[in-house]
Amino acid sequence: MVERATIERFIHSIGNFSRFQDRVPLRMSQGEPCVLNYLYCHDSAQPSQISVAMRVSTARITTILNGLEKRGLVVRQPDETDRRKINVCLTEQGKAHVAQNWEEMMEVLSEILTRLGPEDTAELLRILNRLTEICDQLPT
C-alpha cells in the first residue's frame, strides 16, 4: 500500500502542473475546449454523443454549445436521415479557433519538453501511458 504522504505529494504535483494551462490563453469557459476538440476530431456529433464522450450531463453540453454557437464557433443542424436529431459541427471560424489554440499549446509544450530533455520526456510518456492503462483497468 502506498503511504498517504506519497499520495498527497502526487495530488499536489498534479495541481501544480495544471498551472501550465495559464500559459495558453484559451479565452474559453470550462468544457468548451474539449467540445471544440471533440468536434474537430469527429466532424460532427449529436449533443448526446458529446455528453457521453466528455462524461458530463446533456444540460451542461447544451450550455456549452449555446455559448459556442453565440460566438459563431459551432452550428446546429438537423440530421439528414432523422430530422428529430440535431448534429453539431464546427464553423470555419471554429476550425480556425481550434487550430490557433492547438498551435499555442504546441509552443508551450515544446518549451516544456525541450527543457525536460529527451530522456525525461520519454520516461514521462512511458509513465503517462502506464497510468492510462491502469486507469482503464480500474472499476467504474
N, C-alpha and C positions, 0 to 999 in steps of 0.2 A: 504494500500500500504506500502511496506517495504521501510524504509529510504535508501537513496543512500549509506550512510556510512556503513550500515549493509551489503549491497551487496558487497561493496568494501572490507570489512573485510572477508567476505565469500570467495571471489576470492583470496585474499591474503593468507588465511589459506589453501585453496586447493593447491595453488602454493607452499607453504612451505611444505605441506605433500608430494608432489611429490619428495622431496629430498631423501625420504627413498629408492627410486629406485637406488640411487648411492651406497647403501649398498649391493646391489645384482649385482655382476659383470656379466651381461648378455653377454658381448662381441659381441653385435649384433647391426645392424643398426635399425633405426626406422621402425617398422612394422613387422620385422622378427619374434620376439617372438609371436606376435598374429597369424601369419600364421602357425608357428610350433604348437602352442596350438590348433588351429582350426583343423589341420590335425591329431593331436594326439587324438582329441575327435571324429573325423569323419572317421578315417582310410584312406580315400582318397576323393578327391574332384576335380572338374574341376576348372580351374582358375577363370572362371566367377562366380562360386558359392562362392569362397573365396572373390572375389571382392564385391559381394552383401553383404555378411556377415560382412565384415570389412568396408563397405561403402567408398571404395576407387576405383579409376579407374583400369580398367584391365591393363593399361600400368604400373601403379605402382605395381600391383601384379606380372606382368611379370618381372619387375626389381628385386623385392624381390626374386622371385623364381629362377632367374638366379644366384643371389648371394648364395642362399641356395644350389642350385644344384652344383655350383663350389666347395663348401665346403663339398659336399657329404652328406648333411643332408636330401635332398629330391631327388626324381627321378620322371621324367615324363614318362608316359606310354600310349600307345594308348588304348582307351576304347575298351573293349571286344565286345560290341554289336554295336558300331558305331565308326569305325576306324578314322572318321574325328575329333572326340573329343579326348581330352587329359585328363588323370587323373593324379593327383599329389599325391604322398604318401611319407611318411617318410621312410627313410632307417633305418636300425638298429642303425646306428650312430646317426641319427636324433632323434630316440626314446630315446636313452641314453642321448642325449643332453637335451631334454625336461625334462626328469626325474631328471637329475642333477640340472637344473635351478629351477625346482619345489621344490626340497629339500632345495636348498639355500634360496629360497623365504620363504619357510615354517619356516626355522630357524629364519630369520629376523622378520617375522610376529609373531612368537611365542614369541620372546623377547618383541616386541611392545605390544602385547595383554596381556602378563604377567604383564608388568609394568602398563598397563592401569587398570587391575583388572577386576574381573568377572562382577561386576555391570555396570561399564562404558562400558565394551565390549558388554554386552547385549544391552545397550542403543544405542551404536554406530551402531550395527547391525540392531536394530529396525529403527533407523533414516535412514540408508542407504537403507533399504528395502522400507521405505516410499518415499524416494527420487526417487527410481526406479519406483515405482507406479505412482508418479506424472509425471515423465518424459515420461512414457509410455502413459499418458493421454494427453500430450501436442500435439498440431497440428504439423504436419511435415512441 
